[in-house]
Amino acid sequence: MHTREPSSTGNGQIEFLSFRLGGLEYGLDFRKVQELRSLKSLERFASSGEIVEGVAVSRGVIMPIVDMRVAFSEGARPLAQTDVIILQLSNCVMGMVVDGVTDVVKLSPAQISPLPVEPGAFDAGCDYFVGLGEVDGRRLILVDIDKLMSIKRNAAAEPGGAQQAA
């Protein structure tokens, strides 16, 4: 089993932005979120492939937009009803298209358990999972968004990367 310690606030709780993607609910470190936008509110001016939905401008910042619905093999849906999480990652700003943003939740370390995975699964490129969070009867798959986005960016840059990224 595998768990990774995300950074915590002074009171020991960790804030996660929760979002829906393909019928599951995920969470990412809220400190990485710069803003939330609807996709149709962004000025998009280029398209580069399946996973990278294109390039957009938000508040004067040019950034790639990654469609996580395609990356996780959910296929594209109408773009007008989707949310974009604008992320401030360690080395760039980028937008992430999801089915919808749920809310911000605070989890204590006791509410985060390791993911039940096969031994060696994290050697196969799944080390972006932090653990499984439980709050109010909900389960969130917690992800290290910096690691996940670096994998998606690298896979999208390789020939045939869209198919290999999921």
C-alpha positions in Angstrom: 0.0 0.0 0.0 1.1 3.5 -0.8 0.5 6.9 0.7 2.3 10.2 0.3 2.2 13.0 2.9 0.8 16.2 1.3 1.6 19.5 3.0 -0.7 20.4 5.9 -2.0 23.6 7.3 -1.1 24.8 10.8 -4.0 22.9 12.4 -3.0 19.6 10.8 -5.8 19.7 8.2 -5.1 19.7 4.5 -7.4 21.6 2.0 -8.2 19.8 -1.2 -10.2 21.0 -4.2 -12.6 18.2 -5.2 -13.7 17.6 -8.7 -15.6 15.0 -10.8 -14.1 13.1 -13.7 -15.7 10.1 -15.3 -18.0 9.3 -12.5 -15.3 9.4 -9.8 -14.4 12.2 -7.4 -10.8 13.4 -7.1 -9.0 15.9 -4.9 -5.9 18.0 -5.4 -3.9 20.3 -3.1 -6.0 23.5 -3.0 -2.8 25.6 -2.8 -2.1 24.7 -6.4 -5.4 26.3 -7.6 -5.0 29.8 -9.1 -8.7 30.2 -10.2 -11.7 28.4 -11.5 -13.2 29.2 -14.9 -15.7 27.8 -17.3 -14.1 26.6 -20.6 -16.3 28.9 -22.7 -15.1 31.9 -20.7 -11.5 31.4 -21.8 -10.1 32.8 -25.0 -8.8 29.7 -26.8 -6.7 30.2 -29.9 -4.9 26.9 -30.8 -5.6 23.2 -30.6 -2.8 20.7 -30.4 -4.3 17.3 -30.0 -6.5 15.0 -28.0 -5.1 15.5 -24.5 -3.9 19.1 -24.9 -7.2 20.8 -25.8 -5.3 23.8 -26.9 -3.8 27.1 -25.7 -5.9 29.7 -23.9 -5.4 33.1 -22.3 -6.6 33.9 -18.8 -5.8 37.3 -17.2 -3.1 37.8 -19.8 -1.4 34.5 -19.1 -1.0 32.1 -22.0 -1.3 28.5 -20.9 -2.0 25.0 -22.2 -5.4 23.4 -21.5 -5.3 19.7 -20.7 -8.6 17.8 -21.1 -8.4 15.2 -18.3 -11.6 13.6 -19.6 -9.7 12.4 -22.7 -6.5 11.6 -20.7 -8.5 9.3 -18.4 -10.3 7.7 -21.4 -13.6 9.2 -20.8 -13.8 10.7 -24.2 -14.7 14.2 -25.1 -18.1 15.7 -24.1 -19.6 19.0 -25.0 -17.1 21.6 -23.8 -19.6 24.3 -22.9 -20.6 22.7 -19.6 -17.2 21.9 -18.3 -15.1 23.6 -15.6 -11.4 24.5 -16.0 -9.1 24.5 -12.9 -6.3 27.0 -13.5 -3.3 25.5 -11.8 -0.1 27.2 -10.6 2.3 24.2 -10.8 5.9 24.2 -9.7 7.1 25.0 -13.2 4.1 26.5 -15.2 0.5 27.7 -15.2 -2.0 25.4 -17.0 -5.7 24.7 -17.2 -7.2 21.3 -16.5 -10.7 20.5 -18.0 -12.8 18.4 -15.7 -16.5 17.4 -15.6 -17.2 19.7 -12.7 -15.7 21.2 -9.5 -17.4 19.9 -6.3 -16.0 21.9 -3.4 -13.1 22.5 -1.1 -12.7 19.9 1.7 -10.4 19.8 4.7 -9.0 16.5 5.6 -7.0 15.4 8.6 -4.2 12.9 8.1 -6.5 10.3 9.8 -9.0 10.8 7.0 -6.4 9.8 4.4 -5.7 6.2 3.8 -3.3 4.4 1.4 -4.8 3.3 -1.9 -5.3 -0.4 -2.2 -2.9 -1.2 -5.1 -0.9 -4.1 -6.4 2.7 -4.3 -5.4 4.9 -2.5 -8.0 2.0 -0.5 -9.4 3.8 2.8 -8.5 6.8 1.7 -10.5 4.5 1.7 -13.5 4.0 5.5 -13.4 1.1 5.7 -10.9 3.1 7.5 -8.2 0.9 10.6 -8.6 -1.7 9.1 -6.2 -1.5 10.5 -2.7 -4.2 8.3 -1.1 -7.9 7.9 -0.6 -9.7 10.6 1.4 -13.0 10.2 3.2 -15.2 13.0 4.2 -19.0 13.1 4.9 -19.5 9.6 3.4 -17.6 10.6 0.2 -14.4 9.1 -1.1 -11.9 11.2 -2.9 -9.0 9.9 -4.9 -6.2 12.3 -3.9 -3.6 13.2 -6.6 -0.3 15.0 -6.6 -1.2 17.4 -9.4 2.4 18.4 -10.1 3.4 14.8 -10.8 0.3 14.0 -12.7 0.6 17.0 -15.0 4.3 16.3 -15.7 3.3 12.8 -16.8 0.5 14.1 -19.0 2.7 16.8 -20.5 5.5 14.4 -21.3 3.1 11.8 -22.8 1.3 14.4 -24.9 4.7 15.6 -26.3 5.7 12.1 -27.5 4.4 10.6 -30.8 1.3 8.6 -30.0 1.4 10.1 -26.5 -2.4 10.7 -26.2 -3.0 7.0 -26.3 -0.2 6.2 -23.8 -1.0 8.9 -21.2 -4.0 7.3 -19.5 
